[in-house]
């Protein structure tokens, strides 16, 4: 019952609960301790708290800096013995005994690696994301880590951008819900518990809109779009109690985020009431010089700290330049004091002053059986069935021989995905291993990879793989991307399968045997040709440690796929950016366009209809947002509104019937989309506002209800006021963003 209520009520309940949590963390005793300690600090000690360094081998040098109070946080130290040794210097040998805050990029698992966040978003299951973050926190905190730089909640609509893998996709609402869940998971029910780690929503803000999908690149997001699309996930994370925030690398409209007073003070502090710690991204303060926003490191430090950055990651401009800037009056010491307050407040809330040391004997939590089982379930729920002609899947008992082919079939490192510093490939279970274990001696498994790795262009193994596969009843082709091909600084202009993987699929298809293509990747790829050549397609965004067993269970029907696309799949790169929640043009496409190969010779200039589409790609995506098949089928009927005329303080109530009309028990992810038909500014054609996971047995039928407060239809209007504008609306209760019957309603004054 708990989960059903959560999904159906969505952010309204989430915001209420999180606001209660935030109120509880306001502790007068903590504030008194912060002020008392701050009053005893020298300027040098204050600046030390604002300085984060990356751990390096020389313990003596680091200890010397810590003893003098010149370091507030250590990044990238994962040995609990070394953590305790450094912490002991800070607590027992420095003048004021201020503990260190030890940080690490723990993005989708520490040792037990879950699917990449984009994969978790495909589950449309916030509880899964929360559980994954909780397990990551338990394992990471056992190594002494009490701060992670996650979740990444950049709305991203360009899959050329490698960091799309690290986020939750293209949708504002889904990203907000999943991001808030991850915050709760990392931080637990109390920050001061030893198994909790401080979350750090990033990158604040707009980084996912980088021009050309190139990392670190500029963005141009007008304030209205920033507030309607990119800021809401961060606001949800703040309301969920996020302890820290990180600035982004990009400049927006010419202002780098690390020096942007509007977002860091006006929005984050003044509008949202955030009282935690803001840290720069890696050297992003100093990089404002390269941006051309600051002449030198001195000006960079001045602009960053005056804008509202509390702690600097590794570029040292604060400790180097702030003393002189304060003497010159360009930075007030009161600004430094406020930054240090924010840092100390987080350290007190984490309980570091009372319990600074990690229990070095807690290492047994790594890869705990319950953690591995949770990671497997996450991989199951994250997988998306894109095609299943003639019900090739699940594989039946009549299948006696399978060919396992492709560079991703037995690539334990690659299936972990991006941002995995601490996962171990020796603990990863690959599809090949899992399939052999699952079928035992009941099914003959022929393994012939064909290609050594995803970028391999050597065709020598392709013919051999096809010849071997021709002896099988079914071919299981595991293709995709190595982990290095997505993530930070790993952007691509070509989203086709790399190397000779296309040729491999084509050769396998020529055998005449059913080809089941399983794609493991960090982004949506342009796989139209390969989909056409395959009988079935299962897409698994890099699934992590237990990806193999999850995929084996799905292929043989021990689990039923339920994942949905968290991002639109383009047919070709030239369509990007392509996303479902776009605004209409004055000449929207009709889906009856004349395409390139159908144009008659000497056609007239206006003969193609003059609407908004590509002559070679048409209007539609390869797969829309929210799309995913199951081994069973679902029927939606009787969508009804309790009232079609509502006021701004009303709650929209939608009832509908959902029936499992197929042969398997399965879970359907019901999606509620809304359109504001006419606004003071143009509005998206559809926006996701609710989703619900519903499990049904074959033949089972349920009457279900979705509720949406009308207040959640508010947007920033032409006067830059957030409001619900009265008028005509439409909604769809649907299996994806492209389907469903339109139902009208009105909002009245």
Order of alpha helices (4+ residues) and beta strands (2+ residues): alpha-alpha-alpha-alpha-beta-alpha-beta-alpha-beta-alpha-alpha-beta-alpha-beta-alpha-beta-beta-beta-beta-alpha-alpha-beta-alpha-alpha-alpha-beta-beta-alpha-beta-alpha-beta-alpha-beta-alpha-beta-alpha-beta-beta-beta-beta-beta-beta-beta-beta-beta-beta
